[in-house]
Amino acid sequence: MTIWTTVCMIAAAINRRTGRWMSDRGEGVISAAIAVLIVAFLGAAMWVAFETIWDSAETKIETQVNRIGT
């Protein structure tokens, strides 16, 4: 008997005993939601980093342009 068959038999026994159905239904939706949240947090972190770098570069460029212009 394979491990998968054993797991299926145990799940079936639990289902009969508890009256609940154990399955993987909805697992994809949960995984997709977690992936979306991770990507959203990464995007927000990248935006903050971009804004910080842009502000710093803008200040340095403005200083150099003003220095050259005088």
N, C-alpha and C positions, 0 to 999 in steps of 0.2 A: 504494500500500500504506500502510495506517495504521500509526501507531506501535505500537498494541496488537497488530496482526498480526505486526509485526516482532519484538516482545518474545516473543510466543507461539512464533514459529518458532525464535528463539534458545534459549528454554527447552527446546523439544522437541529441538533439536540437542544441548544439554548433557545432557539426560536420556538420549538414545541413546548418547552418548559415555561417560558416567560410569556408566550403569546405575542411577542414582538418580532418584527422582521429585521434581521441584521443584513444590511446590504451597503453597497458603495454608492447608492443613489445620493445625489447632491454633493458628492465629493468634488466633482469637477467645478461646480459653482463656487464652492468655498476656496478651492485652489486658485481659481481665476480672480476672485476678490482679493485674496492675499497678494497675488502677483500685481494687481492694479494698485493696491496700496503701496507696495514696495516701489513700483515705478513712479508713483506720485511723489513719494518722499524723496527719491533720488532726483526727480525733476526739480522739486523745490530747493533741494540743497545745491543743485547745479546753478539754479537761477540766482541764489544768494551769492554763491561764489563768483558768478559772472558779474553781478552788480558791483561787488567789492573790487574785483580786478578792474572793471571799467572805470569806476570812480577814481581809483588810484592812478590809472593810466591817463585819464582825462586831466587830472590835476597836474601831473608831471608834464604833459604835452602843453597845457596852457602856460605853465611856468616857463618852459623853454621857448615858446613862441613869443611871449612877452619879453623875454630876455634878448632874443634875437632882434625884435622890433625896436628896442631902445638903443 
